[in-house]
Amino acid sequence: MKNTKTLQRWLAFFSGFLLVLSVFTLFTGLRVYKKTFKTKPNEIAQRRRVHAQRLKMLNEYEHQNFFIESSKNKYNVEAIHIKTPLESNNVVILVHGIRGNYFDLMPVAFRYLKDGYNVIMYNQRQSGQTGGKNSTFGLYEKFDLEEVATVVRRMYRDGKVGVHGFSMGAATAIMQSELNEQNSLVDFYILDAPFHTMASVVEMSIRNEQTTKIPPGFVAFSGDAYLRLRNRVSYKDIAPLSVIHHSTCPILLIHGEKDIVTCSDGSRQLFAAISHNKRRLEIFPEGGHCTNHTEYEDDYFERVHRFIADYL
């Protein structure tokens, strides 16, 4: 009888411990998920001011807003087409990162327009007027990019079509590059500060935050558990490193060595995983996360255009 009661106590204790651990894990995962999408109020106000200024500049160019149906994801994707004043059939699709929208990439668009490229920008899943109830960090977003690329290829049948992605947008581009092998819609990829695995982004964020004593590995595990429960997606599914070898297109990787959001070593691993020689890795020693196109604009775009000239 004593043994039975002791066993019951241990089972009750163990069950309670598992319950507490599960609740703590999901709570931690929720924090990770919310932190990923959190934008500070001052950032929102600053964006509104900057976007208003960029709208004025945009009106100097011929442009058209439109929507593209994403058949796989069953919603519409908000996009904008901007024409260069120069004679050109070449076009670049710009893909923004998490918490952003296509207005964030207007400076990049203006530079491409000046250099003789037409520009297509679109809002990723759960951004602007694009549909979607959640972000899958590139996993389902790749189908939206595939639809955008399909439309763009119809518009520019005889031109070169490139994709230039930033941060999560670069990860989206990598995952779409596997689909691109079927229809060859995109001719080249420029990937600025991509992550190579989803877990690496979370762990790096926790290490740099320095406000929690919870081990980064457990935080990543918790974030993965919450994402599985909420979106039915696992960190293992969001792994650009596991698919980049499928691409046969020219690929340029760009990263700032001092990036504290996505590590430059991730780009080095992606570069090493590319299965062909039409590849290049450009590291900016003093560069941060997705800032090199503004801080070192001329140098940045000189490297971009040299890459395009060398491999296309």
RODO-2510 file (C-alpha; in nm, 4 decimals, decimal comma):
residues 312
     n   res          X          Y          Z
     1     m     0,0000     0,0000     0,0000
     2     k     0,2841     0,2336     0,0885
     3     n     0,4570     0,1651    -0,2413
     4     t     0,1342     0,2426    -0,4293
     5     k     0,0908     0,5769    -0,2506
     6     t     0,4553     0,6657    -0,3092
     7     l     0,4194     0,5846    -0,6776
     8     q     0,1046     0,7976    -0,6983
     9     r     0,2844     1,0895    -0,5356
    10     w     0,5743     1,0600    -0,7799
    11     l     0,3361     1,0378    -1,0735
    12     a     0,1460     1,3431    -0,9493
    13     f     0,4718     1,5326    -0,9004
    14     f     0,6014     1,4295    -1,2427
    15     s     0,2696     1,5223    -1,4098
    16     g     0,2705     1,8602    -1,2381
    17     f     0,6307     1,9199    -1,3388
    18     l     0,5524     1,8367    -1,7017
    19     l     0,2499     2,0684    -1,6933
    20     v     0,4542     2,3570    -1,5531
    21     l     0,7347     2,2904    -1,8033
    22     s     0,4866     2,2813    -2,0928
    23     v     0,3231     2,6075    -1,9880
    24     f     0,6642     2,7722    -1,9405
    25     t     0,7812     2,6420    -2,2788
    26     l     0,4751     2,7754    -2,4618
    27     f     0,4933     3,1084    -2,2748
    28     t     0,8581     3,1443    -2,3749
    29     g     0,7701     3,0481    -2,7325
    30     l     0,4946     3,3102    -2,7395
    31     r     0,7460     3,5732    -2,6293
    32     v     0,9841     3,4684    -2,9055
    33     y     0,7069     3,4868    -3,1662
    34     k     0,5803     3,8262    -3,0505
    35     k     0,9313     3,9677    -3,0248
    36     t     0,9904     3,8702    -3,3871
    37     f     0,7017     4,0905    -3,5015
    38     k     0,7241     4,3679    -3,2419
    39     t     0,7815     4,7191    -3,3784
    40     k     0,8488     5,0024    -3,1349
    41     p     0,6099     5,3045    -3,1465
    42     n     0,8945     5,5434    -3,2336
    43     e     0,9916     5,3151    -3,5250
    44     i     0,6337     5,3283    -3,6551
    45     a     0,6271     5,7092    -3,6397
    46     q     0,9665     5,7323    -3,8086
    47     r     0,8525     5,4961    -4,0838
    48     r     0,5434     5,7062    -4,1515
    49     r     0,7544     6,0199    -4,1955
    50     v     1,0051     5,8434    -4,4197
    51     h     0,7329     5,6759    -4,6252
    52     a     0,5665     6,0136    -4,6880
    53     q     0,8962     6,1483    -4,8233
    54     r     0,9446     5,8432    -5,0438
    55     l     0,5941     5,8752    -5,1844
    56     k     0,6867     6,2180    -5,3180
    57     m     0,9932     6,0727    -5,4891
    58     l     0,7898     5,7803    -5,6238
    59     n     0,5559     6,0203    -5,8033
    60     e     0,8465     6,1241    -6,0232
    61     y     0,8334     5,7791    -6,1869
    62     e     0,5704     5,6002    -6,3900
    63     h     0,4249     5,3399    -6,1565
    64     q     0,1219     5,1219    -6,1028
    65     n    -0,0184     4,9477    -5,7964
    66     f    -0,1785     4,6091    -5,8532
    67     f    -0,2599     4,2760    -5,6910
    68     i    -0,1411     3,9266    -5,7805
    69     e    -0,3362     3,6167    -5,6885
    70     s    -0,1395     3,3660    -5,4838
    71     s    -0,3206     3,0473    -5,5811
    72     k    -0,1274     2,8231    -5,3427
    73     n    -0,1895     3,0452    -5,0406
    74     k    -0,5379     3,1567    -5,1511
    75     y    -0,5011     3,5320    -5,1034
    76     n    -0,3935     3,8389    -5,3000
    77     v    -0,0452     3,9873    -5,2925
    78     e    -0,0111     4,3664    -5,3004
    79     a     0,2516     4,4853    -5,5477
    80     i     0,3836     4,7922    -5,7271
    81     h     0,5487     4,8200    -6,0711
    82     i     0,7880     5,1125    -6,1248
    83     k     0,9285     5,1899    -6,4688
    84     t     1,2803     5,3194    -6,5232
    85     p     1,3009     5,6318    -6,7418
    86     l     1,5744     5,4552    -6,9392
    87     e     1,5110     5,2104    -7,2221
    88     s     1,5295     4,8666    -7,0583
    89     n     1,3664     4,5235    -7,0505
    90     n     1,5487     4,4200    -6,7345
    91     v     1,3689     4,4072    -6,4010
    92     v     1,4443     4,3390    -6,0352
    93     i     1,1941     4,2026    -5,7833
    94     l     1,2631     4,3430    -5,4357
    95     v     1,1632     4,1359    -5,1311
    96     h     1,1475     4,2986    -4,7862
    97     g     1,2098     4,1381    -4,4475
    98     i     1,0072     4,0646    -4,1348
    99     r     0,8046     4,3511    -3,9806
   100     g     0,8581     4,5489    -4,2994
   101     n     0,6817     4,6404    -4,6212
   102     y     0,7902     4,7362    -4,9682
   103     f     0,8232     5,1051    -4,8768
   104     d     1,1306     5,0071    -4,6736
   105     l     1,3073     4,9176    -4,9977
   106     m     1,2286     5,2382    -5,1872
   107     p     1,5931     5,3590    -5,1688
   108     v     1,7025     5,0340    -5,3334
   109     a     1,4293     5,0741    -5,5949
   110     f     1,5350     5,4310    -5,6755
   111     r     1,8945     5,3201    -5,7267
   112     y     1,7939     5,0370    -5,9599
   113     l     1,5668     5,2745    -6,1539
   114     k     1,8545     5,5184    -6,1913
   115     d     2,0801     5,2355    -6,3113
   116     g     1,8326     5,1267    -6,5813
   117     y     1,6307     4,8502    -6,4153
   118     n     1,2551     4,8367    -6,3855
   119     v     1,1377     4,7432    -6,0355
   120     i     0,8651     4,5242    -5,8913
   121     m     0,8100     4,5366    -5,5177
   122     y     0,5458     4,3509    -5,3209
   123     n     0,4333     4,3106    -4,9629
   124     q     0,5095     3,9733    -4,8136
   125     r     0,2543     3,7586    -4,6320
   126     q     0,0759     3,9411    -4,3462
   127     s     0,2132     4,2797    -4,4559
   128     g     0,0338     4,5786    -4,6067
   129     q    -0,2729     4,4610    -4,7982
   130     t    -0,1300     4,1172    -4,8699
   131     g    -0,3284     3,8328    -4,7143
   132     g    -0,2181     3,5680    -4,4678
   133     k    -0,2885     3,5280    -4,0970
   134     n     0,0655     3,4466    -3,9933
   135     s     0,4260     3,4547    -4,1036
   136     t     0,6112     3,1339    -4,1863
   137     f     0,9464     3,3123    -4,2307
   138     g     0,9786     3,2239    -4,5994
   139     l     0,8329     2,8740    -4,6052
   140     y     0,4910     2,9619    -4,7519
   141     e     0,6061     3,3072    -4,8624
   142     k     0,8098     3,1365    -5,1347
   143     f     0,4845     3,0532    -5,3170
   144     d     0,3932     3,4235    -5,3245
   145     l     0,7316     3,5083    -5,4760
   146     e     0,6826     3,2328    -5,7329
   147     e     0,3497     3,3904    -5,8356
   148     v     0,5073     3,7370    -5,8519
   149     a     0,7941     3,6035    -6,0636
   150     t     0,5451     3,4348    -6,2984
   151     v     0,3652     3,7641    -6,3601
   152     v     0,6921     3,9556    -6,3986
   153     r     0,8264     3,7055    -6,6502
   154     r     0,5150     3,7574    -6,8624
   155     m     0,5717     4,1335    -6,8462
   156     y     0,9412     4,1107    -6,9382
   157     r     0,9698     3,8039    -7,1619
   158     d     1,2913     3,9191    -7,3320
   159     g     1,4592     4,0790    -7,0333
   160     k     1,6614     3,9604    -6,7383
   161     v     1,4643     3,9023    -6,4194
   162     g     1,6451     3,9260    -6,0869
   163     v     1,5349     3,8849    -5,7256
   164     h     1,6966     4,0973    -5,4551
   165     g     1,5902     3,9937    -5,1057
   166     f     1,6758     4,1372    -4,7659
   167     s     1,6926     3,9406    -4,4384
   168     m     1,3798     3,7205    -4,4290
   169     g     1,3153     3,8368    -4,7860
   170     a     1,6503     3,6848    -4,8816
   171     a     1,5507     3,3602    -4,7072
   172     t     1,2224     3,3657    -4,9009
   173     a     1,4210     3,4073    -5,2222
   174     i     1,6445     3,1102    -5,1407
   175     m     1,3467     2,8857    -5,0753
   176     q     1,1776     3,0042    -5,3957
   177     s     1,4969     2,9327    -5,5907
   178     e     1,4229     2,5614    -5,5541
   179     l     1,0855     2,6141    -5,7262
   180     n     1,2570     2,8254    -5,9901
   181     e     1,4384     2,5203    -6,1238
   182     q     1,1089     2,4019    -6,2738
   183     n     1,0157     2,7112    -6,4779
   184     s     1,3322     2,9291    -6,4865
   185     l     1,1386     3,2474    -6,4116
   186     v     1,4303     3,4167    -6,2337
   187     d     1,7746     3,4667    -6,3913
   188     f     1,9751     3,5701    -6,0845
   189     y     1,9489     3,6174    -5,7078
   190     i     2,0980     3,8815    -5,4792
   191     l     2,0682     3,7846    -5,1136
   192     d     2,1383     4,0490    -4,8517
   193     a     2,1787     3,9229    -4,4936
   194     p     1,9827     3,5969    -4,5202
   195     f     1,9549     3,3535    -4,2320
   196     h     2,0681     2,9973    -4,2970
   197     t     1,8475     2,8359    -4,0289
   198     m     1,5554     2,9721    -3,8306
   199     a     1,6995     2,8480    -3,5008
   200     s     2,0182     3,0500    -3,5591
   201     v     1,8179     3,3749    -3,5796
   202     v     1,6378     3,3092    -3,2510
   203     e     1,9511     3,2041    -3,0643
   204     m     2,1443     3,5071    -3,1926
   205     s     1,8618     3,7388    -3,0878
   206     i     1,8611     3,5983    -2,7321
   207     r     2,2392     3,6212    -2,7003
   208     n     2,2384     3,9855    -2,8091
   209     e     1,9385     4,0795    -2,5959
   210     q     2,1233     4,0008    -2,2708
   211     t     1,8040     4,0418    -2,0664
   212     t     1,7282     3,6788    -1,9914
   213     k     1,9154     3,4009    -1,8176
   214     i     1,7262     3,1337    -2,0066
   215     p     1,9662     2,9288    -2,2250
   216     p     1,9387     3,0290    -2,5944
   217     g     1,8953     2,6638    -2,6923
   218     f     1,5864     2,6301    -2,4731
   219     v     1,4446     2,9578    -2,6075
   220     a     1,4880     2,8293    -2,9635
   221     f     1,3217     2,5003    -2,8625
   222     s     1,0308     2,6929    -2,7088
   223     g     0,9920     2,9133    -3,0154
   224     d     0,9862     2,6045    -3,2336
   225     a     0,7244     2,4380    -3,0119
   226     y     0,5000     2,7455    -3,0218
   227     l     0,5372     2,7801    -3,3998
   228     r     0,4436     2,4133    -3,4429
   229     l     0,1324     2,4646    -3,2301
   230     r     0,0275     2,7974    -3,3823
   231     n     0,1232     2,7651    -3,7500
   232     r     0,1898     2,3927    -3,7854
   233     v     0,5395     2,4801    -3,9034
   234     s     0,8735     2,3714    -3,7581
   235     y     1,2082     2,5494    -3,7537
   236     k     1,3438     2,2471    -3,9420
   237     d     1,1078     2,3342    -4,2277
   238     i     1,2510     2,6880    -4,2469
   239     a     1,6061     2,6066    -4,3502
   240     p     1,7455     2,7920    -4,6544
   241     l     2,0734     2,6048    -4,6038
   242     s     1,9037     2,2759    -4,6913
   243     v     1,7652     2,3939    -5,0287
   244     i     2,0141     2,6405    -5,1766
   245     h     2,2122     2,3625    -5,3435
   246     h     1,9180     2,3000    -5,5795
   247     s     1,9595     2,6354    -5,7546
   248     t     2,1556     2,6597    -6,0779
   249     c     2,1136     3,0387    -6,1090
   250     p     2,3884     3,2921    -6,0365
   251     i     2,3748     3,3880    -5,6676
   252     l     2,5322     3,6885    -5,4944
   253     l     2,5412     3,6827    -5,1135
   254     i     2,5971     4,0105    -4,9276
   255     h     2,6472     4,0446    -4,5533
   256     g     2,7759     4,2877    -4,2942
   257     e     3,0391     4,1379    -4,0655
   258     k     2,8925     4,3243    -3,7669
   259     d     2,5356     4,2078    -3,8300
   260     i     2,3767     4,1124    -3,4964
   261     v     2,0433     3,9943    -3,6427
   262     t     2,1568     3,7312    -3,8918
   263     c     2,5146     3,6136    -3,8649
   264     s     2,7625     3,6569    -4,1502
   265     d     2,8821     3,2994    -4,0908
   266     g     2,5374     3,1927    -4,2089
   267     s     2,6055     3,3510    -4,5477
   268     r     2,9422     3,1772    -4,5580
   269     q     2,7692     2,8435    -4,4998
   270     l     2,5117     2,9223    -4,7692
   271     f     2,7887     3,0187    -5,0095
   272     a     2,9697     2,6905    -4,9437
   273     a     2,6475     2,4955    -5,0041
   274     i     2,5866     2,6390    -5,3525
   275     s     2,6524     2,3605    -5,6010
   276     h     2,7925     2,5684    -5,8888
   277     n     3,0588     2,8342    -5,9531
   278     k     2,8261     3,1177    -6,0570
   279     r     2,8358     3,2485    -5,7049
   280     r     2,9930     3,5317    -5,5103
   281     l     3,0137     3,6351    -5,1463
   282     e     3,0613     4,0013    -5,0552
   283     i     3,1329     4,0853    -4,6894
   284     f     3,1296     4,4446    -4,5653
   285     p     3,3699     4,4452    -4,2655
   286     e     3,1973     4,7332    -4,0839
   287     g     2,8468     4,6599    -4,2097
   288     g     2,5423     4,5893    -3,9965
   289     h     2,2093     4,4269    -4,0776
   290     c     2,0739     4,5344    -4,4179
   291     t     2,2407     4,8780    -4,3958
   292     n     2,5168     4,8414    -4,6510
   293     h     2,3026     4,9521    -4,9461
   294     t     2,2633     5,2930    -4,7825
   295     e     2,5879     5,3311    -4,5851
   296     y     2,8079     5,2159    -4,8740
   297     e     2,5667     5,2744    -5,1625
   298     d     2,8096     5,3244    -5,4512
   299     d     3,0380     5,0403    -5,3444
   300     y     2,7375     4,8156    -5,2804
   301     f     2,5805     4,8643    -5,6215
   302     e     2,9155     4,8523    -5,7976
   303     r     2,9553     4,4993    -5,6574
   304     v     2,5980     4,4127    -5,7583
   305     h     2,6409     4,5296    -6,1177
   306     r     2,9840     4,3671    -6,1473
   307     f     2,8303     4,0381    -6,0396
   308     i     2,5482     4,0701    -6,2948
   309     a     2,7936     4,1612    -6,5721
   310     d     3,0205     3,8678    -6,4887
   311     y     2,7552     3,5958    -6,4762
   312     l     2,4780     3,7039    -6,7162
***
